[in-house]
Amino acid sequence: MRIAAISDIHGNLPALEAALEHVDNQGVDHVVVVGDIVMGSPDSKGCWERVSDLGCPVVRGNGESYLARFGTSDADPVWDTEQFGPLQWAANEFTQEERATLGALPLTCYLPGVDDVLFCHATPRSEYRSLKAYTSEEDLAEAFEGYDQPYVVRGHQHSPQVRMWGNRAIVNCGSIGLTVDYNTDAQYVLLERRKTGGWDIRHQVVPYDVEDVLQRFRESGFIEAAGPIGRLQMRAVATATNQIMPFLRYYKQWQAEGEIGLGEAVDRFLNLF
């Protein structure tokens, strides 16, 4: 049996299409999408429609939860500010009913006849929780309490990795559309059942035309609508690096030193190095 697990598409339709074409040639029995289909690049709705057409299991990522909560009483008021332009862009691609559908996706899934693999976006109880290579075993035990599958396949960290934890393996898929390891190729993972039991884990990289998605940033109106953070999102896709979190650290520091607008802060950040 072969399983393809993909995650963290983040609205990057050209990357998704390339990855799915590659998957089609791998003789897989199942495809599982482990969250964050939306938010980041301009085509969240197109990515959701493409994933829906697959008819495969899909778990909820934090991106789906943000969209589901946007415009409801559960939304943080700061989401209506300029800083959350990419979220507002993605939310405007969907109806409220469609966003509710995203929010109703499960946090975990299992495949028929595959009782030794747990699929989730971050952890079984939270689509937001980060797990690092250095996360303590105590924290891992708390995150997966009540779940004893020897293989956990997850996304959220945007970096391909296998973390051994006792006799268990925590497999990070990497990211289809928002990679952070300086390689812009789309990433996903193949699991193949061994005859002797267990799974072989093979991370895949799939080249795609990055200029296609950068052109979507330019032509779709995303940059104008999503504002300064949209510029950082485009740079993140182009460079395969995390731009948002480093920027926010500097922005917090600059705000503490004196008033500075978001656009000015992004300009300063982009000219730092």
FIKEDREN-892840 format. One line per 3 residues: their letters; for each residue x negated, y negated, z of N, C-alpha, C. Coordinates in steps of 0.05 Angstrom, whole numbers, padded with zeros to 5 digits, always signed. Atoms other than C-alpha are relative to their C-alpha. Layout:
<pts>
a> X:Y:Z:X:Y:Z:X:Y:Z; ...
</pts>
This chain:
<pts>
mri> -00017:+00024:+00000:+00000:+00000:+00000:-00017:-00025:+00000; +00014:+00026:+00001:-00023:-00071:-00016:+00020:-00022:+00007; -00016:+00023:-00008:+00004:-00135:+00016:-00016:-00025:-00006
aai> +00011:+00027:+00003:-00011:-00206:-00006:+00013:-00019:+00019; -00011:+00020:-00019:-00003:-00258:+00049:-00011:-00028:-00008; +00008:+00027:+00008:-00004:-00331:+00029:+00012:-00020:+00020
sdi> -00010:+00020:-00020:+00003:-00393:+00072:-00011:-00028:-00007; +00010:+00027:+00001:-00007:-00468:+00077:-00003:-00011:-00029; -00002:+00010:+00028:+00015:-00488:+00007:+00001:-00030:+00000
hgn> -00001:+00029:-00005:+00032:-00559:+00030:+00006:-00016:-00026; -00010:+00015:+00023:+00068:-00581:-00033:-00017:-00001:-00024; +00018:+00000:+00022:+00012:-00564:-00080:+00008:+00021:-00020
lpa> -00012:-00019:+00019:+00049:-00532:-00138:-00020:+00013:-00019; +00019:-00013:+00018:-00009:-00522:-00187:-00017:+00022:+00014; +00015:-00021:-00015:-00048:-00484:-00133:+00017:+00024:+00005
lea> -00018:-00022:-00005:+00012:-00442:-00116:+00004:+00017:-00025; -00004:-00015:+00024:+00025:-00423:-00188:-00024:+00017:-00008; +00024:-00015:+00006:-00047:-00403:-00198:-00003:+00024:+00018
ale> +00002:-00021:-00019:-00047:-00361:-00135:+00019:+00023:-00006; -00021:-00021:+00006:+00018:-00325:-00153:-00007:+00015:-00025; +00009:-00014:+00024:-00009:-00309:-00222:-00021:+00021:+00007
hvd> +00021:-00018:-00009:-00069:-00278:-00189:+00012:+00024:+00016; -00014:-00021:-00016:-00025:-00239:-00140:+00014:+00020:-00019; -00014:-00017:+00019:+00015:-00212:-00199:-00018:+00021:-00012
nqg> +00019:-00018:+00012:-00048:-00178:-00224:-00013:+00019:+00020; +00013:-00016:-00020:-00066:-00144:-00159:+00015:+00026:+00008; -00014:-00024:-00006:-00014:-00089:-00158:+00011:+00002:+00029
vdh> -00009:+00001:-00028:+00016:-00111:-00091:+00028:+00012:+00002; -00026:-00010:-00006:+00075:-00078:-00059:+00018:-00021:+00014; -00015:+00020:-00014:+00095:-00137:-00017:-00015:-00027:-00001
vvv> +00011:+00026:-00004:+00084:-00212:-00014:+00014:-00012:+00025; -00011:+00014:-00024:+00093:-00250:+00052:-00011:-00028:+00000; +00008:+00028:-00002:+00091:-00325:+00059:+00002:-00008:+00029
vgd> +00001:+00005:-00029:+00069:-00346:+00128:-00001:-00030:+00007; -00006:+00027:-00009:+00091:-00418:+00130:-00016:-00023:-00012; +00010:+00025:+00011:+00074:-00490:+00113:+00000:-00001:-00030
ivm> -00004:+00003:+00028:+00102:-00489:+00044:+00001:-00029:-00008; -00006:+00028:+00006:+00118:-00563:+00048:-00020:-00019:+00014; +00015:+00023:-00012:+00085:-00630:+00065:-00029:+00000:-00006
gsp> +00028:+00004:+00006:+00019:-00655:+00039:-00004:-00011:-00028; +00001:+00009:+00028:+00019:-00658:-00037:+00029:-00007:-00009; -00026:+00011:+00008:+00078:-00686:-00078:+00022:+00019:-00005
dsk> -00020:-00018:+00010:+00116:-00623:-00095:+00010:+00020:+00021; -00011:-00018:-00020:+00146:-00594:-00031:+00024:+00015:-00010; -00025:-00013:+00009:+00213:-00581:-00063:-00006:+00021:-00022
gcw> +00007:-00020:+00021:+00182:-00547:-00124:-00013:+00025:+00012; +00012:-00023:-00012:+00140:-00503:-00079:+00020:+00017:+00015; -00021:-00016:-00013:+00200:-00483:-00037:+00017:+00015:-00020
erv> -00016:-00014:+00020:+00240:-00466:-00099:-00016:+00024:-00011; +00017:-00022:+00011:+00182:-00424:-00126:-00002:+00023:+00020; +00002:-00020:-00021:+00174:-00387:-00060:+00027:+00014:+00003
sdl> -00027:-00012:-00002:+00250:-00376:-00055:+00005:+00020:-00022; -00004:-00017:+00023:+00250:-00345:-00124:-00015:+00027:+00003; +00015:-00025:-00004:+00200:-00292:-00100:+00017:+00021:+00015
gcp> -00016:-00018:-00015:+00253:-00262:-00054:-00015:+00015:+00021; +00017:-00014:-00019:+00199:-00244:-00004:+00004:-00011:+00028; -00001:+00011:-00027:+00195:-00253:+00072:-00015:-00026:+00002
vvr> +00012:+00026:-00004:+00179:-00324:+00093:+00003:-00007:+00030; -00002:+00009:-00027:+00163:-00348:+00163:-00003:-00031:+00001; +00000:+00029:-00003:+00169:-00419:+00189:-00027:-00011:+00010
gng> +00024:+00014:-00009:+00109:-00464:+00194:+00008:-00026:+00013; -00006:+00026:-00013:+00103:-00530:+00230:+00010:-00020:-00020; -00010:+00018:+00020:+00114:-00566:+00164:+00029:+00003:-00004
esy> -00029:-00005:+00003:+00182:-00534:+00156:+00015:-00011:+00024; -00013:+00010:-00024:+00199:-00552:+00228:+00001:-00030:+00001; +00000:+00030:+00002:+00179:-00625:+00218:+00023:-00009:-00018
lar> -00021:+00009:+00019:+00225:-00630:+00158:+00028:+00006:+00011; -00026:-00007:-00011:+00282:-00595:+00193:+00009:-00020:+00021; -00006:+00018:-00022:+00278:-00643:+00252:+00002:-00029:-00009
fgt> +00000:+00028:+00010:+00268:-00706:+00210:+00029:-00009:-00005; -00027:+00011:+00004:+00330:-00750:+00211:+00021:+00010:+00019; -00019:-00011:-00020:+00361:-00713:+00271:-00007:-00012:+00027
sda> +00006:+00010:-00027:+00364:-00728:+00345:-00025:+00012:+00012; +00025:-00012:-00010:+00304:-00683:+00354:-00025:-00013:-00012; +00023:+00012:+00014:+00260:-00727:+00310:-00014:-00020:+00019
dpv> +00015:+00021:-00014:+00205:-00769:+00342:+00003:-00026:-00015; -00003:+00026:+00014:+00218:-00843:+00327:-00024:-00008:-00016; +00024:+00008:+00015:+00146:-00850:+00304:+00000:+00011:-00028
wdt> -00001:-00012:+00027:+00163:-00807:+00244:+00012:-00019:-00021; -00011:+00020:+00019:+00199:-00867:+00214:-00020:-00023:-00006; +00020:+00021:+00004:+00135:-00909:+00215:-00017:+00006:-00024
eqf> +00018:-00002:+00023:+00084:-00920:+00160:-00019:+00023:+00002; +00019:-00021:-00004:+00038:-00869:+00190:+00010:+00027:-00010; -00012:-00025:+00008:+00086:-00813:+00171:+00012:-00001:-00028
gpl> -00010:+00002:+00028:+00096:-00832:+00098:+00002:+00027:-00014; -00003:-00026:+00014:+00080:-00761:+00072:+00023:+00016:+00010; -00024:-00014:-00010:+00133:-00732:+00118:+00025:-00012:-00012
qwa> -00024:+00013:+00011:+00184:-00783:+00094:+00003:+00007:-00030; -00001:-00008:+00028:+00166:-00767:+00021:+00012:+00028:-00003; -00009:-00028:+00002:+00176:-00692:+00032:+00029:+00002:+00008
ane> -00027:-00002:-00010:+00240:-00702:+00071:+00020:-00010:-00021; -00018:+00012:+00020:+00270:-00744:+00015:+00003:+00019:-00024; -00003:-00019:+00022:+00260:-00685:-00033:+00023:+00020:+00005
ftq> -00019:-00021:-00009:+00311:-00643:+00006:+00025:-00013:+00011; -00024:+00008:-00015:+00382:-00650:+00029:-00002:+00008:+00029; +00001:-00007:-00028:+00396:-00646:+00103:+00006:+00030:+00003
eer> -00007:-00028:-00001:+00427:-00577:+00091:-00024:+00017:-00008; +00024:-00014:+00008:+00364:-00554:+00055:-00021:-00001:+00022; +00019:+00001:-00021:+00321:-00579:+00111:+00007:+00017:+00024
atl> -00009:-00018:-00021:+00363:-00541:+00161:-00006:+00029:-00007; +00007:-00027:+00009:+00351:-00478:+00120:-00030:+00005:+00006; +00028:-00003:-00007:+00276:-00490:+00128:-00004:+00004:+00030
gal> +00003:-00002:-00029:+00284:-00499:+00202:+00011:+00027:+00012; -00012:-00026:-00009:+00323:-00433:+00208:-00018:+00024:-00007; +00018:-00023:+00006:+00265:-00391:+00180:-00011:+00012:+00026
plt> +00010:-00012:-00025:+00239:-00341:+00231:-00029:-00006:+00006; +00028:+00005:-00007:+00174:-00349:+00269:-00017:+00024:-00006; +00015:-00024:+00005:+00153:-00277:+00256:+00014:+00017:-00021
cyl> -00013:-00020:+00017:+00166:-00222:+00206:-00017:+00026:+00000; +00012:-00027:+00003:+00151:-00148:+00197:+00009:+00011:-00027; -00008:-00013:+00025:+00152:-00106:+00134:+00010:+00029:+00006
pgv> -00010:-00028:-00004:+00191:-00040:+00128:-00023:+00020:-00002; +00020:-00021:+00000:+00146:+00018:+00146:-00028:-00010:+00007; +00026:+00012:-00007:+00090:-00029:+00168:+00003:-00011:+00029
ddv> -00004:+00007:-00028:+00094:-00029:+00244:-00025:-00009:+00014; +00025:+00007:-00013:+00021:-00046:+00257:-00009:-00028:-00009; +00007:+00027:+00009:+00021:-00116:+00225:+00022:-00020:+00008
lfc> -00018:+00022:-00007:+00052:-00179:+00255:-00007:-00024:-00018; +00004:+00024:+00016:+00061:-00239:+00209:+00012:-00023:+00014; -00010:+00025:-00012:+00068:-00309:+00238:-00016:-00023:-00011
hat> +00015:+00023:+00010:+00047:-00379:+00222:-00023:-00007:+00018; +00021:+00007:-00020:+00009:-00397:+00285:-00001:+00021:+00022; -00003:-00022:-00019:+00032:-00352:+00342:+00029:+00009:-00001
prs> -00027:-00010:+00001:+00095:-00311:+00352:+00021:-00019:+00012; -00019:+00018:-00014:+00126:-00365:+00397:-00002:-00029:-00008; +00004:+00028:+00006:+00099:-00429:+00367:-00012:-00002:-00028
eyr> +00011:+00006:+00026:+00088:-00454:+00296:-00021:-00022:+00000; +00018:+00022:-00003:+00044:-00509:+00323:-00027:+00007:+00013; +00023:-00006:-00017:-00008:-00474:+00365:-00025:+00008:-00016
slk> +00025:-00007:+00014:-00080:-00473:+00339:-00015:+00021:+00016; +00019:-00020:-00011:-00126:-00414:+00351:-00026:-00003:-00015; +00026:+00004:+00012:-00199:-00426:+00339:-00017:+00025:+00003
ayt> +00019:-00023:-00003:-00258:-00378:+00331:-00009:+00002:+00029; +00009:-00001:-00027:-00276:-00397:+00402:+00022:+00000:+00021; -00023:-00002:-00019:-00206:-00392:+00433:-00006:+00023:+00019
see> +00007:-00021:-00020:-00215:-00352:+00497:+00018:+00024:-00002; -00017:-00024:+00001:-00190:-00281:+00503:+00024:-00003:+00019; -00022:+00005:-00018:-00147:-00304:+00561:+00022:-00015:-00014
dla> -00019:+00015:+00015:-00113:-00354:+00516:+00013:+00016:-00022; -00011:-00018:+00020:-00104:-00302:+00462:+00020:+00019:+00012; -00019:-00019:-00013:-00072:-00254:+00511:+00026:-00014:+00007
eaf> -00025:+00015:-00006:-00023:-00309:+00532:+00016:-00005:-00025; -00014:+00007:+00025:-00007:-00328:+00460:+00014:+00024:-00011; -00012:-00024:+00012:+00008:-00256:+00440:+00012:+00019:+00020
egy> -00012:-00016:-00021:+00038:-00231:+00505:+00026:+00013:-00011; -00024:-00014:+00009:+00091:-00178:+00489:-00002:+00010:-00029; +00005:-00009:+00027:+00062:-00165:+00419:-00025:+00017:-00001
dqp> +00023:-00018:-00002:+00015:-00106:+00411:-00009:+00010:-00027; +00008:-00009:+00026:+00007:-00098:+00336:-00031:-00004:-00003; +00029:+00003:+00002:-00067:-00085:+00320:-00009:-00020:-00021
yvv> +00007:+00020:+00020:-00065:-00134:+00261:+00020:-00023:+00002; -00017:+00024:+00001:-00039:-00205:+00264:-00009:-00017:-00025; +00006:+00016:+00023:-00036:-00244:+00198:+00013:-00027:+00003
rgh> -00010:+00026:-00007:-00028:-00318:+00206:-00013:-00021:-00019; +00011:+00022:+00015:-00042:-00386:+00174:-00008:-00022:+00020; +00002:+00024:-00017:-00043:-00456:+00205:-00028:-00012:+00001
qhs> +00027:+00011:-00004:-00119:-00463:+00210:-00013:-00008:-00027; +00010:+00008:+00027:-00131:-00470:+00134:-00028:+00010:-00006; +00027:-00010:+00005:-00195:-00430:+00137:+00001:+00030:+00002
pqv> +00000:-00029:-00001:-00204:-00356:+00119:-00017:+00010:+00023; +00015:-00010:-00022:-00226:-00317:+00179:+00012:+00026:+00010; -00010:-00023:-00015:-00221:-00250:+00215:-00013:-00002:+00028
rmw> +00009:+00001:-00028:-00226:-00255:+00291:+00006:+00027:+00013; -00004:-00025:-00014:-00237:-00189:+00326:+00005:-00005:+00029; -00009:+00004:-00027:-00203:-00185:+00393:+00005:+00028:+00012
gnr> -00002:-00027:-00009:-00216:-00119:+00427:+00003:+00019:-00024; -00004:-00017:+00024:-00188:-00067:+00379:+00021:-00012:-00019; -00019:+00014:+00017:-00144:-00119:+00345:-00015:-00019:-00019
aiv> +00011:+00019:+00019:-00157:-00164:+00285:+00020:-00022:-00005; -00016:+00023:+00007:-00129:-00234:+00277:-00010:-00012:-00026; +00008:+00007:+00028:-00131:-00251:+00203:+00012:-00027:-00007
ncg> -00009:+00025:+00010:-00126:-00323:+00180:-00001:+00001:-00031; -00002:-00002:+00029:-00103:-00327:+00107:-00017:-00020:-00015; +00010:+00022:+00016:-00136:-00392:+00089:+00023:-00016:-00010
sig> -00021:+00018:+00009:-00097:-00444:+00051:+00002:+00001:-00031; -00004:+00002:+00029:-00066:-00444:-00018:-00006:-00028:-00010; +00000:+00027:+00012:-00060:-00519:-00027:-00015:-00022:+00015
ltv> +00013:+00021:-00016:-00100:-00556:+00027:-00024:+00012:+00014; +00023:-00014:-00011:-00167:-00521:+00037:-00018:-00021:+00015; +00017:+00018:-00016:-00218:-00549:+00086:-00029:+00009:+00002
dyn> +00027:-00011:-00002:-00282:-00510:+00072:-00016:-00008:-00025; +00016:+00012:+00023:-00308:-00553:+00013:+00004:+00015:-00026; -00006:-00015:+00024:-00281:-00503:-00037:+00029:-00005:-00007
tda> -00027:+00007:+00007:-00219:-00528:-00073:+00017:+00023:-00010; -00015:-00023:+00009:-00199:-00459:-00097:+00023:+00008:+00019; -00021:-00010:-00017:-00132:-00432:-00072:-00009:+00026:+00014
qyv> +00009:-00023:-00016:-00141:-00380:-00017:+00025:+00016:+00009; -00020:-00018:-00013:-00099:-00320:+00005:-00014:+00026:+00008; +00012:-00025:-00010:-00111:-00251:+00035:+00015:+00024:-00011
lle> -00012:-00025:+00008:-00099:-00181:+00009:-00006:+00020:+00022; +00003:-00023:-00019:-00088:-00123:+00058:+00006:+00025:-00015; -00004:-00025:+00014:-00096:-00053:+00031:-00003:+00023:+00021
rrk> -00001:-00022:-00019:-00077:+00008:+00072:-00022:+00021:-00006; +00020:-00021:+00003:-00135:+00056:+00084:+00013:+00028:+00003; -00010:-00028:-00003:-00123:+00131:+00076:-00004:+00010:+00028
tgg> +00006:-00009:-00027:-00154:+00140:+00145:+00015:-00017:+00021; -00015:+00017:-00018:-00108:+00087:+00176:-00013:-00027:+00002; +00010:+00028:-00001:-00114:+00013:+00187:+00000:-00013:-00027
wdi> -00001:+00016:+00024:-00124:-00040:+00134:-00027:-00011:-00007; +00022:+00016:+00010:-00179:-00067:+00091:+00010:-00028:-00005; -00007:+00029:+00002:-00178:-00143:+00091:-00018:-00013:-00020
rhq> +00016:+00012:+00021:-00200:-00180:+00029:+00010:-00028:-00005; -00008:+00027:+00006:-00198:-00255:+00025:-00005:-00006:-00030; +00001:+00006:+00028:-00185:-00281:-00045:-00002:-00031:-00004
vvp> +00001:+00028:+00008:-00203:-00348:-00078:+00008:-00001:-00030; -00011:+00002:+00027:-00167:-00370:-00141:-00004:-00029:-00010; +00003:+00027:+00011:-00191:-00430:-00182:+00026:-00010:-00013
ydv> -00022:+00012:+00014:-00139:-00478:-00207:-00009:-00028:-00008; +00007:+00026:+00010:-00141:-00545:-00242:+00008:-00021:+00021; -00005:+00019:-00022:-00147:-00593:-00183:+00010:-00027:-00012
edv> -00008:+00026:+00012:-00139:-00652:-00231:+00030:+00000:-00005; -00029:-00001:+00004:-00067:-00627:-00244:+00014:-00011:+00024; -00014:+00010:-00023:-00047:-00640:-00173:-00007:-00029:+00006
lqr> +00008:+00028:-00004:-00087:-00704:-00168:+00016:-00018:-00019; -00017:+00015:+00018:-00049:-00728:-00229:+00028:-00003:+00010; -00027:+00001:-00012:+00016:-00711:-00193:+00000:-00022:+00022
fre> +00002:+00021:-00020:-00007:-00756:-00136:+00003:-00027:-00013; +00001:+00026:+00013:-00018:-00813:-00185:+00027:-00006:-00014; -00023:+00005:+00017:+00044:-00804:-00229:+00027:+00003:+00013
sgf> -00025:-00006:-00012:+00097:-00781:-00181:+00011:-00024:+00017; -00008:+00022:-00018:+00099:-00846:-00140:-00007:+00007:+00029; +00007:-00008:-00027:+00073:-00808:-00079:-00017:-00020:+00014
iea> +00019:+00018:-00013:+00015:-00855:-00064:+00014:-00025:+00009; -00014:+00025:-00007:+00059:-00917:-00065:+00020:+00005:+00023; -00020:-00005:-00020:+00114:-00884:-00024:-00011:+00010:+00027
agp> +00011:-00012:-00025:+00071:-00845:+00026:-00020:-00018:+00013; +00017:+00020:-00013:+00025:-00904:+00038:-00028:+00009:+00006; +00028:-00005:-00005:-00045:-00903:+00068:-00006:+00029:+00006
igr> +00005:-00028:-00007:-00039:-00832:+00096:+00002:+00017:-00025; -00001:-00014:+00025:-00019:-00809:+00027:-00026:-00001:-00015; +00026:+00002:+00012:-00086:-00834:+00002:-00019:+00020:+00012
lqm> +00018:-00019:-00013:-00121:-00791:+00054:+00008:+00029:-00008; -00008:-00026:+00008:-00079:-00731:+00034:-00012:+00007:-00028; +00011:-00004:+00026:-00101:-00739:-00038:-00030:+00005:+00001
rav> +00029:-00005:-00003:-00174:-00744:-00017:-00005:+00027:+00012; +00004:-00026:-00012:-00166:-00682:+00026:+00002:+00022:-00021; -00003:-00020:+00021:-00142:-00642:-00034:-00024:-00001:-00019
ata> +00021:+00003:+00019:-00196:-00670:-00079:-00027:+00010:+00011; +00026:-00007:-00012:-00253:-00655:-00030:+00000:+00025:+00016; -00002:-00024:-00017:-00227:-00594:+00007:-00011:-00004:+00027
tnq> +00009:+00007:-00027:-00240:-00628:+00073:+00023:-00011:+00015; -00020:+00011:-00017:-00198:-00648:+00132:-00005:-00030:+00003; +00002:+00029:-00002:-00187:-00723:+00127:+00017:-00012:+00022
imp> -00020:+00013:-00018:-00127:-00736:+00172:-00010:-00001:+00029; +00007:-00001:-00028:-00153:-00713:+00240:-00025:-00018:+00006; +00022:+00019:-00005:-00221:-00749:+00234:+00009:-00029:-00001
flr> -00010:+00028:+00002:-00185:-00812:+00211:+00014:-00008:+00025; -00016:+00007:-00023:-00137:-00810:+00270:-00017:-00005:+00024; +00018:+00006:-00022:-00194:-00807:+00319:-00012:-00028:-00002
yyk> +00010:+00027:+00004:-00225:-00869:+00290:+00022:-00021:+00003; -00022:+00019:-00001:-00158:-00904:+00284:+00007:-00006:+00029; -00007:+00004:-00028:-00143:-00893:+00358:-00022:-00017:+00013
qwq> +00021:+00016:-00012:-00211:-00922:+00376:+00002:-00029:-00009; -00002:+00027:+00011:-00202:-00982:+00330:+00024:-00015:+00012; -00023:+00013:-00012:-00133:-00996:+00358:-00006:-00009:+00029
aeg> +00008:+00007:-00028:-00162:-00995:+00429:-00018:-00025:+00000; +00019:+00022:+00001:-00214:-01046:+00407:+00014:-00026:-00009; -00015:+00024:+00010:-00162:-01094:+00376:+00020:+00008:-00021
eig> -00021:-00006:+00019:-00102:-01097:+00330:-00012:+00005:-00028; +00008:-00006:+00027:-00113:-01065:+00262:+00022:+00015:-00014; -00022:-00013:+00015:-00063:-01045:+00209:-00009:+00027:-00011
lge> +00006:-00027:+00010:-00059:-00974:+00182:-00015:-00001:-00026; +00014:+00002:+00026:-00079:-00994:+00111:-00028:-00009:+00003; +00028:+00010:-00005:-00139:-01033:+00136:-00017:+00022:+00012
avd> +00015:-00021:-00013:-00159:-00975:+00180:-00008:+00022:-00020; +00007:-00020:+00020:-00156:-00926:+00122:-00022:-00010:-00018; +00021:+00012:+00016:-00198:-00973:+00079:-00027:+00001:+00015
rfl> +00025:-00001:-00016:-00249:-00978:+00135:-00011:+00028:+00002; +00008:-00028:-00003:-00250:-00903:+00145:-00013:+00010:-00026; +00010:-00010:+00026:-00260:-00888:+00071:-00027:-00013:-00008
nlf> +00026:+00013:+00006:-00319:-00937:+00070:-00021:+00005:+00021; +00019:-00004:-00022:-00353:-00911:+00132:-00025:+00015:-00009; +00022:-00018:+00006:-00396:-00858:+00101:-00006:+00001:-00030
</pts>
